[in-house]
Amino acid sequence: MISEKKILVLIPAHNEEKRVADVIKGVRRFLPAAKILVINDGSKDETVRVSNEAGALVISHPFNLGVGTALQTGYKYAVQNGYKYVIQLDGDGQHPPEFLPAFVSKLNETDADFIIGSRFLNGNESDISILRNAGNMIFGKIVSFLIREKLTDPTSGYRAFKSTTLLFCVQDVYAFDYPDADFLLTLHRSGFRMIEIPIKVLPRTGGKSQHDGLKPVYYTIKMFLSIFITMLRRKRINKTT
Amino acid sequence: MPLRLKIFTVIIGLTIFLGIIELVRRRKLREEYSFIWLMAGFAFILIAVQSDVLDYLSGLIGIALPVNTLFFVALVFIVLLCLYFSLRISALTTQVKNLAQQIALLQAKEEGNNSLSDRNTPQ
């Protein structure tokens, strides 16, 4: 059993001044002793001030580097400061903090190296669009086929990692704009074990999604390419070098 | 190759050659990137002086007109150059990302230390 003080809750945020405070307060309610870290990814609004006032530690990128890099900055902080578990959730309030204790329990009880919160496990309903639902299903099926394990929600950003996985993620082999299906595939091929737990996702209440505009087209093409390239790479990458 | 074209090609080659050297001298261009351009300038001069090289290349590749060989070789050169710069940009992107992360982490550490020392300072 890991002390809550050894748990880092990681919240990447880009222009989330209206929503991030509620996320921090929610985390505090369910994991009172855990450290809360907001990665401010070059926000132009008051995300830093609001997060500080809500009681979170804030690390600010000098400019916008993307969600994948923001998460890696958090992993680097966790490794440098000896945290055992990292749980990440979005700063836009879509991930209800009530599931945090379930992540901690699973990390304690199982030998899984990382846990994915799935919207579709147990057939949970979700408010996401048909297009994104279809994308999720396709990438889920592809990765499930490639790793010979069931994966229902490869694009979920609600995840938890043990320190063993973090040591891998702080290296330059982690180069993901969107750490989704290709990232999970890389972790699996590097020998890390994953499990999914059921979660619910709330509808977005404002702000700008990372999948607005033409980005889904770029995302889909890039993800197919990335999965293909990942399969061409050597199967096992050394976990810590 | 007609004499007028030869003179024109030599002038272009020399201009590239001398222009690159001047840019390096003024430190506008790093030496490591100048090498490939100096080679390009040299290639222009070589083709003008020894136009047999172009004829030989045309025969080798199977192109009827030597001028088309020139275009073809130039295009391949530019494509390879773009690829080389994409490789450099990829490496630089990783370096910039790591630097930005390190700055952010160090800044947070420094702010943490400052707030700690503020709290420990006797009032």
Boltz contact constraints between the chains, C-beta under 6 A:
constraints:
  - contact:
      token1: [A, 59]
      token2: [B, 104]
      max_distance: 6.0
  - contact:
      token1: [A, 59]
      token2: [B, 108]
      max_distance: 6.0
  - contact:
      token1: [A, 60]
      token2: [B, 104]
      max_distance: 6.0
  - contact:
      token1: [A, 61]
      token2: [B, 100]
      max_distance: 6.0
  - contact:
      token1: [A, 61]
      token2: [B, 104]
      max_distance: 6.0
  - contact:
      token1: [A, 62]
      token2: [B, 100]
      max_distance: 6.0
  - contact:
      token1: [A, 62]
      token2: [B, 103]
      max_distance: 6.0
  - contact:
      token1: [A, 65]
      token2: [B, 100]
      max_distance: 6.0
  - contact:
      token1: [A, 69]
      token2: [B, 97]
      max_distance: 6.0
  - contact:
      token1: [A, 73]
      token2: [B, 101]
      max_distance: 6.0
  - contact:
      token1: [A, 73]
      token2: [B, 104]
      max_distance: 6.0
  - contact:
      token1: [A, 172]
      token2: [B, 94]
      max_distance: 6.0
